[in-house]
Amino acid sequence: MNEAFASRHRQSTMASHNLSSLLVALLVFIFAASSHAGSIAVYWGQNGNEGGHADNCNTRIYSYVMLSFLTTFGNGQTLVLNLAGHYDPPSDTCTSLSSDIGACQSQGIKVLLSLGGSSGNYSMSSSDDDVSVAIYLWDNYLGGSSSSRSLGNVVLDDIDFDIEQGGPDHYDELVKQLSNLGNQTTKVYLSAAPQCPYPDQYVGNALQTGLFDYVWDATRSGYILPDDLTSQVLSAINDASNYDSIMLWSRYYDLNSRYGTTEKIGEHPGSLLLEGDKILIRVRVVVKE
């Protein structure tokens, strides 16, 4: 019944320890055709002092921007996009972001919607829940249509799963629903941010679907100094065919630390530190299936 309903619908339509702390991750494309090492991805949306979305993209530092986060979904709830410090979702649909996102995309920058985060109210309760959430995401952020699109008519490039609470149930079905919706017209790219150890307790089953296009794997605790990042991590994976980029949490911390101001971030990260700064870097380690 769920498949029939979805088919009918398709047819009808981290915070860190101080201001200079920076969380860095390795962005890994599972099915990447070639390596583009040196690209940078960043989370944007959780701090009003990080600048506007257009300013973020106009730096030309980032190749991927994650709108963070959709913090409320599942269990029959109304879905809520929480761009803390930028917009008040109950009173503002954030449609003014539409032109900014379109301008970013015109520069070749991919704009993603990230689901979850470390705080919020979300979990998937049933197969019917999966269908409902998938259709809402498709109609309001992807290639579908709705009179109440939160970001206007702009079509985002990707749905990212940064699931850090609740249970693991039904996310695999949600991924399948989104993939099926995209197969009808425009492909829905899917990414995930699982925690170590592997398999992740929240999205481990979803990863087993084989439908994710890229994965960034994270450690919940443990930090690494810049020189160690270069000598111990990047030196080991720079030549890997599925290593693509480095991901930063977040634009606000990057703005303060200036860590992402060079495309050669992976080569000499230590040289970007201000004198006296102590920047701790959390590395999300590659998981290759």
C-alpha positions as CSV (number, residue, x, y, z in Angstrom):
1,M,0.0,0.0,0.0
2,N,2.9,2.4,0.8
3,E,4.5,1.7,-2.6
4,A,1.2,2.3,-4.3
5,F,0.7,5.5,-2.4
6,A,4.2,6.8,-3.2
7,S,3.7,5.7,-6.9
8,R,0.5,7.6,-7.2
9,H,2.1,10.7,-5.6
10,R,5.0,10.5,-8.0
11,Q,2.8,10.3,-10.9
12,S,0.7,13.3,-9.7
13,T,3.6,15.6,-9.0
14,M,29.5,20.7,17.4
15,A,30.0,23.2,18.9
16,S,33.6,23.0,20.0
17,H,35.5,24.1,23.1
18,N,36.0,27.8,22.2
19,L,35.6,30.2,19.3
20,S,38.8,29.1,17.6
21,S,37.9,25.4,17.7
22,L,37.2,23.8,14.4
23,L,35.8,20.4,13.4
24,V,37.2,19.0,10.2
25,A,36.0,15.9,8.4
26,L,37.0,13.9,5.3
27,L,34.3,13.9,2.7
28,V,34.4,10.5,0.9
29,F,32.5,9.8,-2.3
30,I,31.7,6.1,-2.4
31,F,31.0,6.1,-6.1
32,A,33.2,9.0,-7.2
33,A,34.5,8.6,-10.8
34,S,37.6,10.5,-10.0
35,S,39.3,12.3,-7.1
36,H,38.9,16.1,-6.6
37,A,41.1,16.3,-3.4
38,G,41.3,19.9,-2.2
39,S,37.5,20.7,-2.3
40,I,36.0,21.9,1.0
41,A,32.5,21.2,2.4
42,V,31.0,23.2,5.2
43,Y,27.9,23.2,7.5
44,W,26.0,26.5,7.5
45,G,22.9,27.6,9.4
46,Q,23.5,27.1,13.1
47,N,25.0,30.5,14.1
48,G,23.7,33.9,13.2
49,N,27.2,35.4,13.3
50,E,28.5,33.2,10.4
51,G,27.3,35.6,7.7
52,G,24.6,35.1,5.1
53,H,24.4,32.2,2.7
54,A,25.4,34.3,-0.3
55,D,28.4,35.6,1.5
56,N,29.3,32.0,2.4
57,C,29.3,31.0,-1.2
58,N,30.9,34.1,-2.6
59,T,34.1,33.3,-0.6
60,R,34.7,30.7,-3.3
61,I,36.2,28.5,-0.5
62,Y,33.6,25.8,-0.5
63,S,32.4,23.3,-3.0
64,Y,29.6,21.9,-0.8
65,V,27.3,23.7,1.7
66,M,25.1,21.8,4.1
67,L,22.0,23.7,5.3
68,S,21.8,22.6,8.9
69,F,19.4,21.3,10.1
70,L,16.0,19.8,9.6
71,T,15.6,19.1,13.3
72,T,12.0,17.9,13.5
73,F,10.5,15.1,11.5
74,G,8.9,11.7,11.8
75,N,6.3,10.3,14.1
76,G,3.6,12.3,12.3
77,Q,5.2,15.6,13.3
78,T,5.2,18.8,11.1
79,L,8.7,19.0,9.7
80,V,10.8,22.0,10.9
81,L,13.8,23.5,9.3
82,N,15.9,25.1,12.0
83,L,18.5,27.6,10.7
84,A,19.2,29.0,14.1
85,G,20.1,32.7,14.2
86,H,19.1,33.2,10.6
87,Y,15.4,32.5,10.3
88,D,12.5,31.8,12.6
89,P,10.7,28.9,10.8
90,P,7.3,29.4,12.5
91,S,7.0,32.9,11.2
92,D,9.3,32.9,8.2
93,T,9.4,30.3,5.5
94,C,13.0,31.2,4.6
95,T,12.0,31.8,0.9
96,S,14.4,34.7,0.8
97,L,17.2,32.1,0.7
98,S,16.0,30.9,-2.6
99,S,18.0,33.4,-4.7
100,D,21.1,33.0,-2.6
101,I,21.0,29.2,-3.0
102,G,20.4,29.6,-6.7
103,A,23.4,31.9,-7.0
104,C,25.5,29.3,-5.1
105,Q,24.4,26.6,-7.5
106,S,25.2,28.7,-10.5
107,Q,28.8,28.8,-9.3
108,G,28.9,25.0,-9.3
109,I,28.5,24.8,-5.5
110,K,26.3,21.9,-4.3
111,V,23.7,22.9,-1.6
112,L,22.5,20.0,0.6
113,L,19.8,19.8,3.2
114,S,21.0,18.0,6.3
115,L,18.6,16.0,8.5
116,G,19.0,15.6,12.2
117,G,21.9,17.1,14.1
118,S,22.8,16.8,17.8
119,S,19.6,18.3,19.1
120,G,16.0,18.2,17.9
121,N,13.0,15.9,17.9
122,Y,13.2,13.2,15.2
123,S,12.9,9.5,14.5
124,M,11.0,7.3,12.1
125,S,8.2,5.3,13.5
126,S,6.7,3.2,10.6
127,S,6.7,2.5,6.9
128,D,3.8,5.0,6.5
129,D,6.0,7.6,8.3
130,D,8.8,6.9,5.7
131,V,6.4,7.6,2.8
132,S,5.1,10.8,4.4
133,V,8.5,12.2,5.2
134,A,10.0,11.3,1.8
135,I,7.1,12.9,0.0
136,Y,7.4,16.0,2.1
137,L,11.1,16.3,1.4
138,W,10.6,15.7,-2.3
139,D,7.8,18.3,-2.6
140,N,9.3,21.0,-0.5
141,Y,13.0,20.8,-1.1
142,L,13.7,18.6,-4.1
143,G,12.1,18.1,-7.5
144,G,8.4,18.0,-6.5
145,S,6.0,20.9,-6.1
146,S,4.1,22.4,-3.1
147,S,2.5,25.7,-2.3
148,S,4.5,25.9,0.9
149,R,8.0,25.2,-0.1
150,S,10.2,26.4,2.8
151,L,13.0,27.7,0.5
152,G,10.9,28.8,-2.5
153,N,11.2,27.2,-5.9
154,V,14.9,26.4,-5.6
155,V,15.7,22.7,-5.9
156,L,18.4,21.4,-3.5
157,D,21.1,19.0,-4.7
158,D,21.1,16.4,-1.9
159,I,19.6,15.1,1.3
160,D,22.2,14.4,4.0
161,F,21.5,12.1,7.0
162,D,23.3,13.4,10.1
163,I,21.3,11.2,12.5
164,E,22.6,11.5,16.1
165,Q,19.7,10.4,18.3
166,G,16.6,8.2,18.4
167,G,16.6,4.7,17.0
168,P,17.8,3.1,13.7
169,D,14.4,1.9,12.6
170,H,13.0,2.7,9.1
171,Y,15.8,5.0,7.9
172,D,16.7,2.3,5.3
173,E,13.1,2.6,4.0
174,L,13.2,6.4,4.0
175,V,16.4,6.2,1.8
176,K,14.6,3.8,-0.6
177,Q,11.6,6.0,-0.8
178,L,13.7,9.1,-1.6
179,S,15.7,7.2,-4.2
180,N,12.5,5.9,-5.9
181,L,11.0,9.4,-6.0
182,G,14.2,10.7,-7.7
183,N,14.2,7.9,-10.2
184,Q,11.0,9.3,-11.8
185,T,12.5,12.6,-12.8
186,T,15.7,14.1,-11.2
187,K,18.1,11.9,-9.3
188,V,18.1,12.4,-5.5
189,Y,21.7,12.4,-4.3
190,L,22.0,10.9,-0.8
191,S,24.7,11.4,1.8
192,A,25.2,10.3,5.4
193,A,27.4,11.2,8.3
194,P,27.7,8.0,10.4
195,Q,29.7,7.9,13.6
196,C,32.5,5.5,14.4
197,P,32.6,2.6,15.1
198,Y,31.2,1.1,12.0
199,P,28.4,0.2,11.5
200,D,26.8,3.3,12.9
201,Q,24.0,2.6,15.4
202,Y,21.6,5.0,13.7
203,V,22.2,4.8,9.9
204,G,24.0,1.5,9.7
205,N,21.0,-0.3,8.2
206,A,20.4,2.5,5.8
207,L,24.0,2.4,4.5
208,Q,23.4,-1.3,3.7
209,T,21.0,-0.3,1.0
210,G,23.9,0.8,-1.2
211,L,21.9,3.8,-2.3
212,F,24.2,6.5,-0.8
213,D,26.3,8.5,-3.2
214,Y,28.7,9.7,-0.6
215,V,29.5,9.2,3.1
216,W,31.4,11.3,5.7
217,D,32.3,9.2,8.7
218,A,32.7,10.8,12.0
219,T,34.2,10.2,15.4
220,R,32.1,11.5,18.2
221,S,35.1,12.2,20.5
222,G,38.8,12.6,20.0
223,Y,40.7,15.5,18.4
224,I,43.7,15.6,16.2
225,L,46.2,18.4,15.8
226,P,46.8,19.9,12.3
227,D,50.3,18.5,11.8
228,D,49.0,15.0,12.8
229,L,46.1,15.4,10.3
230,T,48.6,16.0,7.6
231,S,51.2,13.4,8.5
232,Q,49.0,10.6,9.8
233,V,45.6,10.9,8.0
234,L,45.8,12.8,4.7
235,S,49.1,11.2,3.8
236,A,47.4,7.8,4.0
237,I,44.3,8.6,1.9
238,N,45.2,11.4,-0.5
239,D,45.7,8.8,-3.3
240,A,42.5,6.9,-2.5
241,S,40.1,6.8,-5.4
242,N,37.1,7.6,-3.2
243,Y,38.6,10.5,-1.2
244,D,37.2,13.8,-2.3
245,S,37.4,16.6,0.2
246,I,37.6,18.0,3.7
247,M,34.5,19.0,5.6
248,L,34.4,21.8,8.2
249,W,32.1,22.3,11.1
250,S,31.1,25.0,10.7
251,R,31.2,28.2,8.7
252,Y,31.1,30.2,11.9
253,Y,34.3,28.5,13.3
254,D,36.0,28.6,9.9
255,L,35.2,32.3,9.7
256,N,37.0,32.9,13.0
257,S,39.9,30.5,12.5
258,R,40.4,31.2,8.7
259,Y,41.2,27.5,8.4
260,G,39.5,27.1,5.0
261,T,41.0,30.1,3.3
262,T,43.2,28.0,1.0
263,E,42.4,25.2,-1.4
264,K,45.5,23.5,-0.3
265,I,44.1,22.9,3.2
266,G,45.1,19.3,3.1
267,E,48.7,20.0,2.4
268,H,49.7,22.6,5.0
269,P,47.0,23.0,7.6
270,G,49.4,24.1,10.3
271,S,50.5,27.1,8.3
272,L,47.0,28.5,8.5
273,L,46.9,28.8,12.3
274,L,47.1,32.2,13.9
275,E,50.0,32.7,16.3
276,G,48.9,31.6,19.7
277,D,45.8,29.9,18.4
278,K,44.9,26.4,19.5
279,I,42.7,24.8,16.9
280,L,41.6,21.2,17.7
281,I,40.4,19.2,14.7
282,R,38.1,16.3,14.8
283,V,38.6,14.0,11.9
284,R,35.9,11.9,10.3
285,V,37.8,8.8,9.1
286,V,37.1,7.2,5.8
287,V,35.0,4.0,5.7
288,K,35.3,2.2,2.5
289,E,32.9,-0.7,1.7
